[in-house]
Amino acid sequence: MAAIYKRELRSYLVTPSGYVFLAIFYMMAGYYFYGYNLMGATTDFSYLFSSLFSFAVFLTPLLTMKLFSEERRYKTDQALLTAPVSLASIVFGKFFAALTIFETAQAVTLIYLLVIGTKGPVEYGVFFGHFIGMFLLGAALCALGMFVSSVTESQVIAAVGGMGLGLVFILIDSVGQLSQEPVLNRICNAISFVQHYQDFTMGILNIASVIFYLSVTALFLFLTARTLEKRRWG
Amino acid sequence: MLEISGLTKYYGDKAAIEDICFQVNQGEVVGFLGANGAGKSTTMNIITGYLSATKGTVKVDGFDILFEPAKAKARMGYLPEIPPLYQDLSVWESLCFTYDLKKAKQDRKKYLENLCEMVCIDGVKDRLIRNLSKGYRQRVGIACALVGEPPILILDEPTVGLDPKQIIEIRTLIKELAKTRTVILSSHILQEIEAVCGRVVIIHNGHIVADDTPEALAARQMGGSHLALQVKGKPDIVCPLLKGIPGVQNAEAEKNCGENVWRYRLNTGGEDIREALFFVLSDHKLPILELQDLRATLEDVFLTVTRETGIEGGDLDGSNL
């Protein structure tokens, strides 16, 4: 797993893909930090994080789109799948590399915390609630994007598909509200990224929400491994 | 060492390969010969665990590729048709990555430097894969397959797309590697198989149609060995003499090649009768002007076995042979 993780991370850092993601993320984070916190003179990070929440859905597929589709296109997956490594280590290696870049992007908020923290009282519970929520969201989005990347050879489809699938998990609670059907409403809320993010924004570490995000991550990692396995039998 | 039995792979309803069985013993260099689309790559991909077979088993040193993949894969080095190299890595980084991936245990720097020297890529170590010529990529691919010292080397069309000089270089390299390893080499180029391999497995439309040494295949094709000779002497004198030589099964005059010079053809059934032939004819003052040992080429064998099997659906392209 270490070899795959290292190579993938290196690939983000020697090709533009990692930098493009980091640059856009930092730009958006900087813009909202400046707008909400500095100009608005507030120590509340909620606006910043809720803006980043939406951007994460659109930006993470930029990280994950190439993970498997590029391998398949250039047939480099042959090297991985014929080497004495398990499918799980391939999937985890790539997942952690994408997550590392995502967290590098998210870590910029710690600098903002430092800046604001020196100027006024910050509710650390709320900040770290957001931070952990964002971390878990990032993990879920990386796994989800990687899964879409494993089913297609085209990076464009992997990126657009990843965004689409991410949007489904974000918009699903609105669908539930529109339907007027209580059962459907409950199901939609249960699988909504937004609903499970709410507790974090209040500084509450709700174990159910933590488990939800971890389960979504695990589910898509599992589906990625199954997709790779299925292709062998195709 | 490598045991393949009953290997079958279906893509939908279509069988890419069907009931492929063969064994490869330690130290053998086996040529896997077939036209384009015959099923060579599919078979190799299944052997190396990239694809799974619909039916059948692959065992490497007794380890089943399906049930103990890590152990089986560690014993094989694979160079697919397109070397699986990351475009954004340099040659050295590719080797280091493969080294880490295969969890090799030697002193990394020293080991990889020796490997570079062996496949002659030490001059391009720092160049990116995307900037390398096809020949060098092939070499790097071979080097990656060699990392971890797997006792079995599986090379899928290693010389395809190379220029004649590179082809000779890669062949020389493979011959060198084959001294200490078991090699399975696929190709649709007959000369290549003939030059490198001690045993040939011919696959046609997903079935094995021949499996033997090139010499045995050729002999079987010819039905014994044949000699062609030009003798200054008429058939009515020469033919009875030739038929009288022990070991000669048949002798006939083929054509008149000039004044009193005839071309004859002998079927000897495998014995070497050239010496006896010389003395018989010289005793009778019949000079031999030319003597030729007629052997079937692998090309003859290939064309015959792929024609004779009666397996439908082939699109044998003569230009590829």
Interface residues (C-beta under 8 A of the other chain):
Chain A: A2 A3 I4 K6 R7 R10 S11 V14 T15 Y74 K75 T76 D77 Q78 A79 L80 L81 T82 A83 P84 V85 S86 R232 W233 G234
Chain B: Y11 N45 T48 G49 Y50 L51 S52 P69 A70 K71 K73 A74 M76 Y78 P80 I82 P84 L85 Y86 Q87 D88 L89 E93 F97 T98 D100 L101 K102 K103 C144
